[in-house]
Amino acid sequence: GESVGLHLPTLSVQEGDNSIINCAYSNSASDYFIWYKQESGKGPQFIIDIRSNMDKRQGQRVTVLLNKTVKHLSLQIAATQPGDSAVYFCAENLNFNKFYFGSGTKLNVKP
Amino acid sequence: NAGVTQTPKFRVLKTGQSMTLLCAQDMNHEYMYWYRQDPGMGLRLIHYSVGEGTTAKGEVPDGYNVSRLKKQNFLLGLESAAPSQTSVYFCASSYPRQGASGANVLTFGAGSRLTVL
């Protein structure tokens, strides 16, 4: 399968600080990427997506950056809140029907 | 609007037993998927379907079968459960991605935790 990995398995941040979660992907032909958030006991939920013809995309408190040169994605969360505590996955879409997921990064937000 | 519903949520099986996980979606999505999630492994695709009556293998299809007799339902079967199939199973659905500029956001169910003893 394709390799989509994360640099840090666990990230602890102070409430109010900004968080940055990183992801490396292996296939340069992947043209669509999604970040998902998974809270304990629940299924993954869509956060934000980005296509390969973009370098940056912003949502509400979240920004995704794509660096195709080094095959790297990052998710930035501004003013991190306790409700942001979860596992975050990046996923790459190589063929239109299938996604390949990274192993996830756990974000702990300290009050 | 329930989204994606998986049943059962929990199940314990003995080695060699069979069972079926049911996934139902009410969003009229064409595509449906079954993933398994193991610690440190992320989500791995077992089987998927691009429409009623069609199924295809994903990354880890061995030991599983699927059926998509109705557009809204996608069934995952284990004919002879093995301890290696202990996992959390997630069903997801989506619309087809419309070309390179399209999106293909997966909507996931809450998961089914299966333990094989």
Contacts between the chains, C-beta under 8 A, distances in Angstrom:
chain1	res1	chain2	res2	distance
A	1	B	44	7.3
A	1	B	59	4.6
A	4	B	42	7.5
A	9	B	40	8.0
A	31	B	100	6.0
A	32	B	97	7.3
A	32	B	103	7.4
A	32	B	104	6.8
A	34	B	105	6.7
A	34	B	106	7.7
A	36	B	106	8.0
A	41	B	110	7.6
A	41	B	111	7.6
A	42	B	110	5.8
A	42	B	111	7.4
A	43	B	4	7.5
A	43	B	90	5.4
A	43	B	92	7.7
A	43	B	108	3.3
A	43	B	109	5.3
A	43	B	110	5.1
A	43	B	111	5.5
A	44	B	43	7.4
A	44	B	90	7.4
A	44	B	106	7.6
A	44	B	108	5.0
A	45	B	108	7.3
A	46	B	105	5.0
A	46	B	106	7.4
A	46	B	107	7.6
A	49	B	103	6.1
A	49	B	105	6.6
A	51	B	100	7.5
A	51	B	101	6.9
A	89	B	42	6.5
A	89	B	43	7.0
A	91	B	43	7.8
A	93	B	97	7.3
A	93	B	104	6.1
A	96	B	96	7.1
A	96	B	97	4.4
A	96	B	104	6.5
A	97	B	31	6.5
A	97	B	48	6.3
A	97	B	50	5.9
A	97	B	56	7.7
A	97	B	97	7.9
A	98	B	45	6.0
A	98	B	48	6.7
A	98	B	58	6.8
A	99	B	45	7.5
A	99	B	104	7.8
A	99	B	106	6.7
A	100	B	45	7.8
A	100	B	59	8.0
A	101	B	35	7.8
A	101	B	42	4.3
A	101	B	43	4.1
A	101	B	44	7.6
A	102	B	42	5.5
A	103	B	40	5.7
A	103	B	41	6.2
A	103	B	42	4.1
A	104	B	42	5.9
